[in-house]
Amino acid sequence: MKPSYAALAAALCIPTSALADDALDASDAIIVVGQRDAPIEIEPRGLAVSLGEKQFAAINAFNTEDLMKYAPDFFVRKRYAGDSNGVPGFRGTHSTQSARTLVMVDGFVVSNFLGNSFSFSPKWGIVGPGEVQQFDIVYGPYSSRYVGNSMGGIVNITTREPKDTEAFVKVQGMVQPYKQFGTKDSYWGGSAEGGFGLKQKDGPWSLRVTARTFKNEGHPMSFYGLAQGGAAGTPVTGTIIVDPKQHIANTPGLAALPIFAAQSPALITQRQAKLKIGYDDGAITGQLLFAYWNNRDYQHAPDCYLRDASGASVCGDGQVTLNGVNYKAAGANWSLTKRDEFLLGAKLAAPLWGQWMARLALSTYQIVRSDGFTSTGYAAGQSGGAGKLSRSGPTGWWTGDLVVERKGGVHEVAMGATASLYRTDTRNYALSSWRSSASVTALTSEPYGKTRLLSGWIEDVWHLSDDAQITAGLRYDDWRAYDGGLLTPTLSKLYPARHDSALSPTLSGQIDLDGTLVQLSLAMATRFPTVGELFQGSLFGNGTFNPASFDPNLKPEKSKDANLLVSRGFGPIKLTGSLFYQRVKNSIFSFSHSVVIGGSPTTTSSFTNIDLTRQWGIEAIAEIKDWPLPGMDIEANAAWIDSKTLRNSADSRANGVQFPRIPKWRINANARYAFTPALQGSVGMRYASRPNTDLLGLQRGDTYGYTSELFALDAKLNWDVNAHLRLSAGVDNITNTKAWVYHPYPQRTFLIEAGWRL
C-alpha cells in the first residue's frame, strides 16, 4: 500500500488531495495490512488493517459489519442477520465492552457511548453494505488525535464518492435451516439496496443518494425453563429438554429447569437512506452527510413444546403437570422494538497559509424514538394484555473536531480540539395493553443524565531520515458528568455532578531496516465512564431503590499500552508480526458481587471498577498474492491472547483468572481464486477457542448460556455476467457447527445475490 501521508494524517477523513504533493516519501513505508490501492483514513500507528473491494467480494455480507469478519484478532458479536447488538471486540476487549471501540462513518462518530454493554453497539445499520468503499481498522490508542474510547481500537467506514454519473442496485435472499432443542424450522430473509451518484463534470460538486430495505427472521435467542414444584396445574403433553452440557445455576436446561419453549424468532425490518453532498475545488473540500435508519424488531409467538388436552400450545404463566410432575411455567414473553435514528454531519477543509491547513467536522447522532414493548407473560402477549414500555428519545450525542496541521518538512505538526456531549433519558412505563403506548398506567422509573468531554491535543511527526521517523503526541481531556438522576413514583434521586481530567502521552517510532519495517508504539489512554454506566440506578423487585445498582463515583479506566510491529515482504508473500501489551487500571465492568445493604449482605449486579487487568498477546498475519497459483490471493491471521484480572477488590476470587469472553486463540483466513476473469471463488474460515464465560472462570461450556468455541467455514462464488451485472451465491457455516455467545450463533445459512452497476 502506498498512501500519501496527507491521507494518513486525515483524522477526520476529510479529503486532503490539495496536500498530497507535499507528502514525504518516507510516509509510503507506514505499515498497513490488507489492500494496497487506497490510503488508510485513520492514523496507522500500531497494527492497522485496510479492507476494500477485493476482500468485500469474497464475503457473504448480510449487513455492513460482516465485511470485517476475517480481519485479524477482531470480531463482531453478531447473533443473527440484522442483530442491532453487534459489539466489536479487539484483541483482549470483552464482547460487551462497547465503549472501548471508536467507530466512525466518513469520520463521524457512530459509536454509542450512551452506555457500555451489548445494548450499546455501534450504529452499523446507518450504512448499507453496498455503499461501503473501505474499512480501516486500527488497534489500540496510539494516536493522540482520538479519545480514550479508542482503548480497544478504531474503525472507520468510508462510503463511496461518485467519480462520474453512476448507479447501482443489489438484491439478496437468504435462508437458514435451523434445529436446536425442540425447535426445527427454516428462517428466511432478504434485502434490496440501490442508489445513484452524480459528479459535476467541470465543477466541484458531487451528490450520492442511497437507500436499503432489509428483512429477516432470526432464529430464537433464548430458551425458557420449567421450575419443578408447586400445585397441580394444566395437564400437558409434549417434550421438555434436559441438556447434559448445562451446568450454570438457574439456567434453562438443568434437570430442575427443563426447557419447555424457545423465544420467538426475531422478525427484523430495517430501512436506511443516505444523502451525501461533496465539494472539492482543488483547494477547499467539504461534505454534508445525512443518514436515516429505521429498525423494527418483533418477537412474537414463542415456540412452545407443550400441548394441552385439545392440542393447543402451552407456554405457561402458571402451573402445569407433565407425567405426574408439577411445574411452574413462565417467562415466554412477547416483545416489539421500534427505533428511528439519524446522523447529520458536516466537514470542511481549507488551506490557511503556506503549508498549514485547517479541518473542521461537526456531527450529531439523534435517537428520535426508541420504544421497547414487552408483555408480562405469554397469555398477555397473545391477547394484548398488560406489559411494559421502555422509551428513549429524543436523545443522542453531538461531536465536534478541529484540526490545524502543517505538512512537509522535517517536522509535520498537527494540533486540534474535540468536544462531545452525550445525553440519555429513558422512561419506563407500565401498560394495560402491551402493544399500545397510549395504554400507559404509570411511570415506573426514569434514569437520566449527561456527560461532556472537551479535549486538546498536539502531535509532531519528526522525519529523522527517509527511512526513520518518530511521532510524539500529548492529549488533554476535561470530562464532566451532570444532570443525572433517577425518578420513580416514590423517589426522586439526584446524583452529584462529577468532574475529572486526564493527560495522555503517545510515542511511536518506525524504521526501515533494509526492507524490514519495525515500529514501536507506546501510549497512555483514559476512558471516562459513560452516562449509562454512571446513571443506570435500578429498583429491587418490590419497587424500592437499590443503592448498590450503580456507582456515581466510578473511576475512569486508565491504560498503559505498547505494540511492537515487524513487517517484511518475501516476493508474493508479506508477513507481519505484532506483539502487544495493555495494562488497565480501574476497568469498568458489570458483574454480580456481594454488598452490604441495610446491614445485610446482598448480591447485586452493577458496573464496578476492577482494580487491575492485564493483557498481552502475539499476532501473525500473512498476505499472499498470486501464489501458489496465478489468480489466487490468501490472507490468513492468528492471534494468541493472555488476558487476566490481576486484582479485583470487589471479588478477590477473580484474581489471576482469564478475563471472560476473550479466547486464547483467534484464527481467521480467506482464500480467493479467479477461475476465469469472470468467475471467482473464495473460502473463509473463522475460529475462536473456548473462553471463560464469567469473571471467576467457573463457567466453561458449549451450550445455551455459555460463550463457546467457534468454528465456521464459509464459501462464495461470483460470476461477472458482463461489465455491469454480477451474480453471487454463498454459504456461511458450511459444516453447520453450533456455537454460542450466551445466545446461539447462526447455523448454516445460504445466500444468493445479484448486483448491477452502471
N, C-alpha and C positions, 0 to 999 in steps of 0.2 A: 504494500500500500504506500502511495506517495502523496500524502496530503500536504497542502501548504500550511505553514504554521499559523497563518492568519485564521484559517478554518479551524485548526486545532484549538486555538485560543477562544473560539466563539462560545463563551459560556452561556449566552442567551440564544444560541443557534440563529443569530441574525446574519444574513449573507455578508461576507467581507471580501467580495471579489475585487473591490477597489484597492485592496491592500495586498493582494496575492503576489504581486510582483516584488514587494518589499520583503517577503519572507526569506529567511536564510536557508541555504541548502542543508544545513545540519538538521533542520526540523524534519526532513524526509526520513530520518532514522528513528523516529518515535516508534516504539514497539506497539503494534496493534495486531491482534489475532482476527482472522476472518477475511472478508472481502478486501481487495486491494485497489478497487477502481473508484472509490469515493472517499472524501475526507471524513474523519470522525468528528462529530459535532460537539463533543464534550471533552474536557481536559483528560488526556490519556496517561495519567500517572498511576503506577501500579498496573495490574492486569487490566487490559482494555480489549473489548471484543466488538467488532462491527459486522453486522449481518445485512445482506442485501438480496437482490433478485435471485441469484443462484441458490442461496440457502432457502429462500422462501418457496421456490418452485418445487423443492423436494419435501415439503411438509404438508400434511393434511391439516390445514388451518381452518377450524370451525370458528374461532374467534381470534382477535388480534394477538393476545398473549401467547397463542400456540406457536407463533413464528419464532419464539426463542427456546423451544422445547429441547434442543440439542446443545445449547450454549454450555460452556464449561462451568462446573461447580455452581449450577444455577437451576432453579426450578420454580414453577408456579403451582401452588396448592389449588388445583382445579379439579373439582369433583365430577362435573358434567359440563357439556357444551352449553354456554350461556350462564355459567355459575358467576354470580356477582360477588363472591367471596374469594376471588383468586389472589391470594397473597404471595408475592415473590419471596424467595429465600436465597440469600447469598452466602456461600461458604458456611460459616457457623451461625447464621442468623436463623432463629426459630421460625417455623412457618406461620406463626401468628404474631410475630413482631413486625407488624406492618409499618410502624413509624420509623424503622431503620432503613427504609429504602426511599430514595427520591426519584419519582417517576415524572417525566415531562412529555408533553406533546408539542413539538416545534418550539421547545424551550419554555413552555408554560406549564406550571405545576398542576398535575392531576392526582398526585398522592393525597390520600385522605387523612390528614393529620388531625382530624377531629377526635381520633381515638387510636388505640394500638391493640388490634386483635383481628381475627378473621373477618369481622364485620366492617372493617375499615380498609378494605383493599383499594388499590389504585383504580381510577375510573377508566379501565380498559375500554369499556363499551362506547366511549365518546368518539372512538375511531374505528372504522371498519377495516378488516384485513386487506381488502383490495386497494386501499388508498395509502398503504404504508410503503414508503420508499426505502427506509433504512431503520434498523435498530442499532443503537450504540449503547454498550454496557460497560461501565467502569466499576471495578471492585474496590471498595474502601474509600476512606475520606481524605485522600492525599492531595486535594486541591483546596486552597483557602477560599476559592470562589463560592463554595457550596456549603449549605447549612449542615449542622451536626446530624441531621436526619439521613445524611449520606454515609453514616457509620457502617452500614452494610454495603451499600453501593448506589449507583446512579444508573437509571435507564432513560434514554431519550428516544422518542419515536419521531422520526422525520416523515412528514406526509409529502406527497408528490407536488412538485411545482410544474405547471404547464410550460413546455418548451415551444409549443405551437398549438394549433387547434387540435384537440384530442377528445376522445370519448371512450368509455368502457362500460361493459355490462358483465356481471358474473352471477351465475346461479349455482346453488349447491343443493344436494339432497343427501341425507344420512339416515342410517338405521342401526340400532344397537339391539341384537337379540340378548336377552338378559335372564339370568337364573341365579337366585340367591335365596336360601332358606325355603320358604313356601311360595315365593314369587317367581313366576315364569311368564315372560311377556316380551314383546318387541316394541322398542320406543323409536319414534320417527322424528325427523327434524328437517329443516331446510332454510335457505336464505336466498335473497336476491339483493344485489348491490350494483349500483351504477353511478355514473357521473360524467361530467364534461369539463374541459379546461380550455380557456382562451388566452392567447398571448398577443398583445398588441404588436403588429408587425414592425413598425418603426417607432415604437414608443415604449414607455417604461412600465405600463400597467399589465397585470395578469389577473385572471379570475379562474377559480376552480370551485365547482359545486358537486357534492356527492351525497348519496342517501343509501340507506340499507334497512331492510327489514329481515328479522331473524326469528324463527320459531323452532322450539324443540321441546320434546317431552323427556326430561331427565329421569333416570332410574331412582328408586327410593333411597333416601339418605339415612333414615333412622328406622329402628325397629322397636316394638313395644312388647313388654313382658308381663305375664300374669303373676300376681302376688298370691302365693298359696295361703289359704286360711279364710276365716270368716264364715258367715252363714251360707246355707244352700242358696243357689241362685238359678238363673235360667238354664235349663238343661241344654247342653250344646254337644255337637259332634265336630269332628274335623281334626286338624293337625296342629300340634304345638311342637316347637323346636327347642331341643336342648343341645347347645353347641359345646362339644367336648373341649374346644380351644378357648372357651371363655373362662377367665379366672378373675376378672375385675369385679369387686364387690358392688352389689346393687345395679348391675348391668344386665339388660335382657340377654338371654341365652344361658344363664345359670339354671341349675336344676330347680332352684327356688323361684326363678323368674323366667319360665319358658316363654319363647317368642310366640305371640298369637296374631300379630299383624305387622305389616310394613307401612311406613309412611307413604302417602300417595306420591306418585311421580310428580316432579315439578314441571308444570306447564309454563314454559318461558316464552314470552313475546317481547322482543326488543325492536325499537325503531331509532334510527340515528340519522341525522342530517348535518352537513357541514358546509360552510361558506368560507373561502379563503381568498382574500384580495391582496395582491402583491404589487410593489413599486420598486423599480431599480433603474436609475438613470446613469449608472456607472459610478456615481459618487455617493448619492443618498439612496438608501434602501429602507423599505418599510413593509409591514404586513399587518393585516387585520384578519382575525380569525373568530368565527362564531360556530360553535358546535352544540347540538342538542341531542339528548339521549333520553328515551322513554323506556322503562322496564316494568314488565308485569310478570309476577311470579305467583302462580296459583297452585296450591296443593290441596286437592280435594279427594274424597272417597278413598281413604286408606284401604290397602289390600288386606282384607280380613280373612284369616284362615279358619275361623269357626263358623258354624251354622246352627240355627235353632231348629225346632221340630218341623217348621214349614220350609226349611231350606234357605231362609234369609240370612244375610251376613250379620254377624255379631261382633262388634268391636268394643263392647263394654260400656263403660260409665257405671258399672255396678258389679254385682256378684254373678258368677256363672259356675255351673257344675259340669265337670267333664270326667267321665269314667269313675264317678263316685267321689271325686276330689273337688273341694270348693276353692274357688279362686276369686280375686278381685281383678277386674279388667278395667283399665283406664289409660288415658294418655293419647289416644288416637284422635288428635285434633285436626281440624281443617284450618287452612290459612290462605291469605291473599295479601300480596305486597304490591303497591303501586308507587313508581318513582318518576318524577320529571326533573331533569337536571340540565344545566347548560354551562358552557365555557365561553368566555369573552376575553380576547386578548389582543393587544396592540403592541407593536415594537417598531423602533426607528433607529437607524444607524446613519451617522453623518460625520464627515471629516471636520476637525476643529482647526488645527494649524500644523503645518509641517507633517510629521509622521503621526500625529496624535488624532485619535478618533474616539467618538462617544457613541454609546448604545444605551437605549432605554427600552425597557419592557414592562408593561403593566397588564395585569390579568385579574379576573375574578372567576371563581367556580361557585355556582349557586345551586343548592338543592332546593328547588322551588317547592317540591312536595315529596315526602316520603311517608307513606301510610302503610303500616303493617297491621292487618286484621287477623285475629286468631280466635277460634271458637273455644268454649270452655270444656268441650268434650266432643265425642263422636256424634251423639244424638243431637246436640246443639248445632254442630256443623251441618248435619244433614237437613235439619228442619229450619235453619236460620235463627236459632236461639241465641242465648247470651254469649258474649265474648269480650275481647279486649282490643283496644286500638292503641298503637304506639305511633305518634305523629311527630315528625321532624320537618322543619321548614316554615318560612324561609330561613335557611342557614347556609353556611359555607365558609369560603375564605377569599382573601384579597392578597395579592402579592405584587411587589414592585422591585425592579433591579436596574441599577445604573452602573455602567462600566465605562471608564476612561482609560485608554491604553495607548502606548507608543510602540510601533512596530519598527523593526530594522535596527541595525547596530549591534554592538556587543551586549548591551543591556536592553531587554524588552520589558518595559514596566507596565503593569496594569493595576488599577485600583478601582474600588467600587463600593456601593452601598446597597443593601437589600432591606426590605420591610415586608412583614406579613402579619395578617390579622385573621384569627380563627374564632368563629362563634358557633356555639351549639345551643339548642333549646329543644328538648324532647318532652312532649306531653303524653302521658299515659292515661287512658280513659277506660272506664267500664261501659259496655254496650249491652242494650237489651236485645239487639239483633246484630250478630257479629259482622255481617257484611255491610252494614249501614253506618256511616259516620254521623248521620242525623239522629241515631238512637242513643246518644250519649246519656248515661245516667249519672256519672260522677267523674271528676278528675281524681285519679288515684295518686299520681306523683308527677313532678316536673323538675328534672335536673337541668341546670343551665350554667353557662359560663363563657368566658372569653380568654384568649391568650394573644399576646402580640410579641413580635421579635423585630428588633432593629439591629442591623449589623453593618460593620465597615471592614474592609479587607484591603490588602496590598500584596502583590506578588512581583518578583523580579526573576526573569529568565536570563541567566548570565552565560553567554556562549564563550566558553574558555577556548575553544578551537572548533574546527569543522566537525570534529569527532566527539566532542565532550561538552556538556552543559550542566549547570546547576540551577535549580529553581527553589527559591525560598519565599515563603509566604507567612502572613500573620492575619488572623481573623479575630474581631472583637464582636461579641454578641451581648445585647441587652434585652432581657426577657422579662415579661410581666404576665401574671395571671390575675384576673379580676372579675368582678360582677358574677361570681359563682355562688350557686345555692341549690337547695332542694325544697320544693314546695309540695305539701300534701294537704288533705282536708284538715288535718290536726296539727300540722307542723310547718313552720317557715324557718328553714335553716340557711343562714348566710355564712359562707366561708370567707376567711380573711384573705385580702389581696396578698399576692406574692411578688417579689422582685429579686432577680438574680442576674449575674453576668458571668462571662467566661472569655478567656483569651486562649486561642488555639493556634499554635505554630505548625507549619508544614515545611518539609525539606525533601528535595528529590534530586538525585544526581544520576546522569547517564553517560556512558562512554562506549564507543565503538572500538573493540579490540580486534582489529584485523578481520572484520566480518562477524564477530560475535558481539551482540548488543547486550550490555549489562546495565541494569537500572536498580537503584536502591532508593526506596521511598519511605519516609518517616512522617508520622502525623500524630497530633492530638486532636480529639473531637469531643464536643459536648452536645448531647441531645437532651433538651429540656422536656419535661412532662407535657403530654398533650392535654387539651381541655377535657377530653373524656376520662383520661387516667386520673385527673385531679378531682373532677366534679361528678363522678358516677355513683355517688352515695345511694344506697338502696334500703329497702324495708325488710323486716322479718315477715314471715308468713302471716302473723297476726296483725300486720299493718303498722307496727311500731318501727321507729328508725333504728337501723343497725349502725352504730357508731364505728364499727370496725370494717365496714364495707368499702371504705375509701380512706385515703390519707392525703389531705390537702397540703401536707408538708413533704411530699415526695421529693427526694433529691434528684437532680439531673444525672443522667448517665454520662460518665467520662471515660473515654477510651484512649489507650496508647497503642499505636499501630506501626507495623513495619512490614515491608514487602520487598523481597529480592527477586528480580526478574531477569532471566537469561534467555536469549533467543538467537538462533543461528539457522541459516539455510544450508541444505545439502542437496544441490541440484533441484529436483522436483519436490523435495521434502523440506518443510520448515518446522523446526522443533522449538517449543517454548516451555520453559520450566519456571514455576513460581513457588517461592517459599514465603509464607505469610504468618504473622503473629498479631494477636489482638488481646489486650487485657482491659476489661471493662470494670470500672468501679461503680457501684450502685445501680446495677442492671435493674430495670423496671420490668416486673413480670407478675402475671396474675396466677396465684396458686392458693390451694387450701392450706390454712395454718391455724394453730390454736392461739386464741387471745382470751383475755380476761375481761368480761363484761358484767358489771354489777357484782363483782367478787366471784363470779363463776366462770370456769374455763368453757370456752365456746369455740367450735370450729367454724371458720368462715372463709370465703374466697374473696380476695381483693388484690388490687395492684399493690405490690410491696417491693421495696428495694432489696436486692440480693447484694450483699456486701462486695463480693468479688467473683468474677468469672474470667476464664481464660480459654482462648482457642489458638491453635496453630495447625498448620497443615501444608501439604505439598500438592501442587497441581502440575500435570504434564499434558501438553497439547501437541498434537501432530496435525499438520496440514499438508496434504499430498495432492499434487496437480498433475493430471495426465500420466499417472503411473499406478499400477504396473501396466495398464493398458492406455493407449491414447483415448481421450474422451472420458476417463474415469477420474473423479475427484473424491477424496476421502478426508473427512475431518473427524478426529477422534480425541477424546479427552478423558482423563481420570483424575480424581481428587481423593486424598486421604485426609481426614479431619479428626483432630482430638480436641473436643470442646467440653470443658468441665466447670462445675461450680466449685470454686476453691473455698469460699467462706459464705455461709448464709446463717446469720444470727437468728432469723425468724424460724428456721428449722435446720438444726445442725446435721440432721440425718442426710441432707443433700450434699454435704461437704465431700469432695473427691469423686462425685458421681458424674457420669457423662450427661451433659445437658440434654433435655428432652427434644425429640423430633429432629435431631441432627445426626444423619447417618455417618458412620465411619468412612464408608466408601460411596462415591458417586461417579458413575461412568456413563458417558454419552458418546454416540458415534452416528455419523451419517455418511453413506457412500452413494455417489451419483454417477451414472454412466449413460453416455449418449450412444444408443444402439445405431441410430442414424441421425442426421441433422434434425429430423422431425420427430424422433421418438426417444424419449429419455425416461429412465427408471431410477428409482432410489430405494434404499433400505436404511432404516434408522433403528437405533437401539437406545433404550433408557434403563438405567439400573441404579438403585439405591439400596444399601444394606439396611437391615432392621435396626432402628434406633430405639432408645428408651421412649416410652410414651409419657411417663410422668417425671417430675423433678427428682424423686427419690430413687429412680431406677428399678422400681418393683414391678412395673408393668411392661413386659416384653412379649408380644404375641402376634397372631396373624388371624384376626377376626374383627368383628364389629367392636369399636371402642378403642382399638389399638392403632398405632402407626406401624405399619408392617414393612417388610421387604417389598421392593418394587422392581419388576422386570417386565419390559414391554418391547416387542418387535413391531415395527411399522413399515409399510411399503407404499409407494406411489408410482404411477405411470402417467406420463404426459405425452400427448400426441398433438403436435402442431399441424393441424389440417391445412392451414395456409398462413400467410403473414398476419392474419387478423384473428383467427379462431384457434383456441386450444381446448381440447377435451382431456379430462383427467379422471382417474379412478384410483382409490386408495383404501387401505385398511389400517387401522390402529389396533395394537394389541393382538397381533395375529394369533398367538398361542392361547388367547383368552385367559391369561393369568389373572387371578383375583388378588387385588391389593387393597389396602385400607389406609386412610388418613383420618382415623376415628370413623368416618363415613367411608363407604365403598368408592373406589375409583371406577371409571368406566370399564366395562368388559369389551369384547371385540366389537369394533364399530366400523361400518363400511361408509365410504364417501364416493359420490360421483359429482363432477363439476364441469361446467362449461364457461369459458371466458372469451369475450370478444373485445378487441381494441381497434380503434380507428387508426 
